[in-house]
Each structure stands twice: as structure tokens, then as C-alpha cells.
Amino acid sequence: MNSAGHSKATAPRGLELTPFRGLRYDPDRVGSLAAVTSPPYDVVVRPDGLHHLQSADPYNIVRLILPEAGTPAERNAQAAETLRRWRAEGVLTPDPEPGLYVYEQRDGDGLVQRGVIGTLRVSEPEERLVLPHEDVMPHIVADRADLMRATSANLEPLLLTYRGDGSAAGTADLIERTAGRPPLLATTTEDGVHHGLWSVTDPADLAMIRGELSAHQALIADGHHRWATYRRLRAEHPSPGPWDHGLVLLVDTARYPLRVRAIHRLLHDLPVAKALKALDGSFRVRRLDVPLPRAMDALAEAAEQGNAFLLTGDDGAFHLVDRPDPALLDRTVPADRPEAWRTLDATVLHATLLDHVWRVPDDPAHIAYIHDTAATVDKTRRDGGTAVLMHPVHEDVVRDLARQGVTMPRKSTSFGPKPASGLVLRVLDL
């Protein structure tokens, strides 16, 4: 918002959330709304999860966000053709007028998360408006950019958080009131999460939300690669234009705290016996012949005292690795970052274990990043290698580092619940 005494050219700009005409599935044309949704593209466990979603419904959104073909160019062309065909057939239809969308997720454990979906102005890093907390992998940004160029669409919203702290009470109250009305759509996905979507089109409501959000900065909770993709595509296209904005879900975590989970690592070519032998006394190692839930409890307890990891492989056991040698950390962890960064589990894993002890390159040929704990264990016991199970970081640590401009090692956290893909899309020609 412009403040008195500032010219339009020099006035500071805040978060700018803009209405758009959402593209949504016609419920009469698909088996069920639940059957056409998907987790975000980077959460789908491939190939098992991808094939499961493809078979759930011929119109499942994975055919757009994770197309399958022989080459990247063919995959992207296939996604573009699929999107064109689904629009022509009326499988996906545009809403009649631009709006913002209130989005609600509920699960069986009492969690309720609500936020607003809209298109956000893509800002420069030096504006300090959208704060990343993780580094990105260039090949993934390039892949997502190719897909967005081919489809001219934002196929799934990324997840941003802000801290309302009572200063966005009007937006919070509007979200509550809106969620009390009959929704545009409601569905329950197979993970037991109930999803609801409502449109907000009243000009006064839209202006109020825009005004309040302009006073805030946002943290990227999920979608660093897509945000980097938005920035790349905006730089490639004339401004002003549709690439100036990208699809996001904004959640006020002062009112709706997110859950923070770890993202686990699967080291393809390192057998667990070899991984343990290479530690050579630099960490304490304890074998745990217990079920996964008890092993994760032991990891949580050890993590309260310092860096801790849980290793498993094809030997059927869990190995709790903790109490690293301080001298080893001094030699291997960069000293030019804040203490909160230097002591992160992900920092020690990458700087000390992967780079120094195990010498495993951080690339897709050697490391897979998997969100689901049981899936990580199952995959390593079936395929070999070493699974490194992680303990989650607290959101306050993430936010504090982001405000200092310090990024965490890539794939350090998994905020959730994540928005389901397939409930509302944005195409740039609407």
C-alpha cells in the first residue's frame, strides 16, 4: 500500500495477492474429486505412487504435473496437449469471474488449516518479502520451468506462511466466515484429509485482504523450486504480464500452525554395513531391533541432546547414530554461518557425513529425498542402500534463519499439510 508522502515510484511494495479465474475439474466429468487429486509433484513416491494415482482416475492431475514419456521435451509436450484436451472436453472448466479462494484442510487428528489461494507478485530476493529457507537444485528448477512454459500454467500452488499476530484480523475473520458457507467443492482424499474450497469475489473483501497482506512478509514453507521457477519465468517474459504472478496458498501460522516433518534420505549405492563401518568411532552407534515407531521415538529422544540420525538398510535393523566427535564437526562444518545453522542435523549430515565420511555426491543418481518414513524404510529394505531417517526442525528455527538470510541445506524440512494438487489450477490465458 502507498503511504502518505511517498510517490508511487518510491513507495515500498509488500505482498501483493491478486484474484484470478481458477480452472477446476467439473465433478460431473470425473469419477470423484478425490480420485483426480494428488500430493505435490515432489511428494509423489515414484514409480509406485505415480502409477497408483494414474490408475485412480484417467483425469488424475499427475498426468499434468508428472507426465510420462521418453524424453523431457516429450513429457512437457504431452502435458500441454493433455491440458488443452481436458479444457476442450470440459473436464477442466474456468470459474465465471476472478477471485481468491479460501482453502481448508481437516484431518482425523483434529488439525484444521485454512488459508487463501491467489496469485502473488513475484518479488526480487532483495525485497525481503518472500523468504526462502532452503537451497534449490538447478536441474529441478529447469524441469519445472520447462513444464510451466509448455503448459502456460501454474498447475499447483506452493505453500507460503505469514505471521498475522492479530494484525490481519479482517482477513482471518473473513476466512472463518467464508468457511461457514457451502463450499464450491468438498472432498476427502484417501489419506483421510477433508478438503474444502470457497471463492471470494466481493471487491471490498478482495481489497481488504490485499491491503492487510501488503504489510507482511512470507516464508516459503513448501515450493522453493516452484518459487525459483516463477522468478526465472518472470525474468524471461515482458512485464507487465501474467508471468509477473505465481499461484500460492498463504496460511497465517499465528492462527493455523503448520506441522513440520523431516525429509529422509535414501543413499542408493551405499550399503548400510559400509556406512556404519565408515563412521569408525566418529559417532556413537547403537543397534535397535525394534519396530519403526519405537525407533523413531529413540531418534526423537536422542535429538534432544544433539545431532542424531537413524540408519537402516537391508539388514532389517535400525542403527541410532548420535554424539558426533566435536573435532570432526570443527573440521567439516563451515564456520561462517550462525550457530543455529551449524548445529542443524541436515548441516551435519551433508557437510560431515555425506561430504567427508561417506563421500556421497548430492545428486539424484546417488540420493533420493523421500517424505514418507515407512516408504523410505520399505524402499531401502527392498532395493538396498542406506536410509537416513531425520528428526524435524522446529518452525521458529526455520523462520529465524530465513529472516537472517541464511538458507538451510536443501530438503531440510517438510511443512504440512500441503495443499492438494488438482483442486484449482491457474492458466495464463484466462
Sequence and secondary structure as in RCSB ss.txt:
>XXXX:A:sequence
MNSAGHSKATAPRGLELTPFRGLRYDPDRVGSLAAVTSPPYDVVVRPDGLHHLQSADPYNIVRLILPEAGTPAER
NAQAAETLRRWRAEGVLTPDPEPGLYVYEQRDGDGLVQRGVIGTLRVSEPEERLVLPHEDVMPHIVADRADLMRA
TSANLEPLLLTYRGDGSAAGTADLIERTAGRPPLLATTTEDGVHHGLWSVTDPADLAMIRGELSAHQALIADGHH
RWATYRRLRAEHPSPGPWDHGLVLLVDTARYPLRVRAIHRLLHDLPVAKALKALDGSFRVRRLDVPLPRAMDALA
EAAEQGNAFLLTGDDGAFHLVDRPDPALLDRTVPADRPEAWRTLDATVLHATLLDHVWRVPDDPAHIAYIHDTAA
TVDKTRRDGGTAVLMHPVHEDVVRDLARQGVTMPRKSTSFGPKPASGLVLRVLDL
>XXXX:A:secstr
   TT  TTTS     EE B  EEE TTTSS HHHH BS TTTS TTHHHHHHHHH TT THHHHS   SSHHHH
HHHHHHHHHHHHHTTSEEE SS BEEEEEEE TTS EEEEEEEEEE   GGG SEE  B   HHHHHHHHHHHHH
HTEE S EEEEE  TTTTHHHHHHHHHHHTS  SEEEE TTS EEEEEEE  HHHHHHHHHHHTT  EEEEE HH
HHHHHHHHHHHS SSSGGGEEEEEEEETTTS  EEE  EEEETT  HHHHHHHHTTSSEEEEE S HHHHHHHHH
HHHTTS EEEEE TTS EEEEE   HHHHHHHS SSS HHHHT HHHHIIIIIIIIIS   SSTTTEEEES HHH
HHHHHHHH SEEEE     HHHHHHHHHTT  B TT  EEES   BTS BEETT 
